[in-house]
Amino acid sequence: MQRQVAKVSDLGAIGFALAGFTFWVLADTSIKLVGQSGLPSYEMVAFLGLFMAVFLMLYALARRQVGLLRPHRLNRQVARACLDMGNNVCVVIALRHLTLTLFYILVFMAPMVIALLSAVFLREGLPWKRAIAIGAGFAGVVLAVHPWSSAREWDWIGFGACIVCVACFSVNMVWSRVLTQTESPESLAFFSGLVTAAVGFALMVLLHAEPLTVRLTTGLFAMGLFCALGTLCFYIAVKHTSAANVSQYHYTQLVTGALVSYLVWRDKPGVYVLLGGSLILAAGLYIAVAAREVVPLTEGS
């Protein structure tokens, strides 16, 4: 018997997307704070996955819906969870080498890549005006990075990690648009946590694990909580509207990320970063409005 799913309006799905991206900003802030301690990336990712899985299990138990955590297509869940794990590892690495503001400007390439992938693989269309906006967004990324200047706010390790983040996240998001037609959002998020934790703890056994303090444990706990909330909101959003529609609200992280970066680290973005970020924001706003015209996949297709 097919499980009945409560319908969420397009506006409601966008609300979940905005909540998810905001929770991820808080998770990234926690990651950057913990990363400053020198804790190995694989150890951070291990506890991130563990706490994610624990929080989602408690959430399912409280709602008496543990069955929602069960995967229907295990092989696809494993493959998608590996993309999540790769994204999380690269996020940890990137945040050690970049300011939070520049990190979000670089990863904002993801919505543009997603729009292109959605047009090709999900047949959601790519009108010429939206294509121009995507091109303008990429130009904004180049302007924000300003590789021609000696006063750069980034290094190649952070830049490379962000590129891998964009690749993993973009493919994951487009694929999730298909998987959420048969898999529950709770199952996708829970399985990502399990796979991430399993690989992370295996590396801790094989390589080296640093002892944890109360402060580090609190930071790891916050990472898992915010990441679990963000991931759950994200999967609910892409289940009820198009991948391109959800992805364009990624740009809100430019604002929240810059605000948190200033409040916590007093980081002030330079002129190129502000100009590039403004261009990206304008392109993202246009694409977000245009994406509302895309008709989402019907459930079960």
Secondary structure, DSSP 8 states (H G I E B T S, - for coil): ---------HHHHHHHHHHHHHHHHHHHHHHHHHHTTT--HHHHHHHHHHHHHHHHHHHHHHTT-GGGGS-SSHHHHHHHHHHHHHHHHHHHHHHTTS-HHHHHHHHTHHHHHHHHHHHHHS-----HHHHHHHHHHHHHHHHHH-TT-SS-S--HHHHHHHHHHHHHHHHHHHHHHHHTTTS-HHHHHHHHHHHHHHHHHHHHHHS------HHHHHHHHHHHHHHHHHHHHHHHHHHHS-HHHHHGGGGHHHHHHHHHHHHHH-----HHHHHHHHHHHHHHHHHHHHHTTS----TT-
